[in-house]
Amino acid sequence: MTELADKRIVITGAGSGIGRATAERAAAQGARVLAVDINDSVDETVARITSAHNTAIAERADVGDETAVQHYVNRCIEAFGGIDGIYANAGVSGGGNGLFELTVEDWERTLRVNLIGPFLAVKYVAPHLIEQGGGSIVCTASVAGLRANAGGVDYSASKAGVVSLAQTCANALYGTGVRVNAICPGLIETGMTAPLFERARERGTDDRIGQLNPTRRNGEPSEIAALACFLLSDASSYINGQAIAADGGLSSTHPFVFAGR
């Protein structure tokens, strides 16, 4: 596969889950990848990529820190001679508390990573893409940002912000050739969602995971990675300002109990 041949791509949250799957897929498609994560697990991602004779460099960064974002963008340019796109994927699950138990500190941490992180990615990557005549910015939102009851209050609000960020930035970059899109995953088995899957398996109800979507299953990181790499590629050149759900059909309907045929 050469869909991303010679593309210079930054992927945040690349230490595990969707970010790791996307970094591996992008590299396999010919991209040179700067894999960014706050955790040391990003080294394993890069080791997996280079062991397959593809190109990647690890960078540790707090995506909500402006100086760190400037640094990882510059690192990509210095290492690869430029930048063609970014997948601003890093995120946290939120405070994990109910409405009245959430603290301001919970909100600040959730918004810092989930919304300020993608904003800073756009702010510092877009000028380079404009200068070279175009490129692609992809952000991870969530179906929780589209409708209620798919995540906590702070998490859902942060992801709704990402949807708006993609739409407003796509228009702010009118005529530049820079595209901005958001992916809205449904229930994907990652480190973030691991507790949910573990509890279901302990109760013996894992066969009910994903029962609310018409595909009747959860998703895998590789399935989101496929969409992310498509949006980073020139094959998606007419897709801009969109929030694309990859959720097995969950967001296509109101929740219901299947009554059989």
Secondary structure, DSSP 8 states (H G I E B T S, - for coil): --TTTT-EEEEESTTSHHHHHHHHHHHHTT-EEEEEESSTTHHHHHHHHHHTT-EEEEEE--TT-HHHHHHHHHHHHHHHSS--EEEE----------TTT--HHHHHHHHIIIIIHHHHHHHHHHHHHHHTT-EEEEEE--GGGTSSSSS-HHHHHHHHHHHHHHHHHHHHTTTTTEEEEEEEE-SB-STTTHHHHHHHHHHT-GGGTTTTSTT-S-B-HHHHHHHHHHHHSGGGTT--S-EEEESTTGGGS--------
